[in-house]
Amino acid sequence: VPVKVGIGAQIFNTILYAGVGSIISAFIPCVVAYMVERFDYKFSKFIYVLVITTMVLPIVGAYPSEIQLLNNLGLYNSIWGNWVQRSHFISIYFLVYHSSFKMISKEFSEAAYIDGASEFSVLFKINFALVRNVYLSIVLIKFIEAWNDYQIPLLYMPSYPTLAYGIWYLSNSFINGLSNVPMRMTGCIIMVVPILCLFIFLKDKIMGNVSMGGLKE
């Protein structure tokens, strides 16, 4: 049944979708990349090759099967179900993290092991602290990407429209009072201004910390 969703609810849904989702989608590749780089096992090499292979091979026509799978698992049309979708490590940022961890000397971890530190302490207090700038930069990039995305909310969680979803609906609306150019331009400005301000204040961190090779000093 169609329902009216105000701009306040759309902003709240956008914060949950873009804010929390960007943190999850940046954290999972970080942990997996650390495990692959630090532990020299055959399975680690398999994961590394799997990421590259998955990124090279095009996946066509996956949306219907994903929707059916999510519907069977009870994850369709929910924000937390979208968070589960984002909990994967198949992305270019896995390689960025892998390169960043590779640049960190293992002597830091070995010294911590001698002092009795656990694996979690070595990961979060030493290695994660050293790649914190890379992590924050990737969170910002994923946040901007999710902020401007209307396709995923349209397909996977239509009952929780975001601002981008609302602007898409506005641009395709024929309702009197919404179909004119000024109203559509107003909606675009609402979308652009927060991201523009975010990029102006944090552009040096975004452009300076992340590259294809890893961390820039």
Secondary structure, 3 states (H helix, E strand, C coil): CCCCCCHHHHHHHHHHHHHHHHHHHHHHHHHHHHHHHHCCCHHHHHHHHHHHHHHHCCCCCCHHHHHHHHHHHCCCCCHHHHHHHHCCCCCHHHHHHHHHHHHCCCHHHHHHHHCCCCHHHHHHHHHHHHCHHHHHHHHHHHHHHHHCCCHHHHHHCCCCCCHHHHHHHHHCCCCCCCCCHHHHHHHHHHHHHHHHHHHHHHHHHHHHHEECCEECC
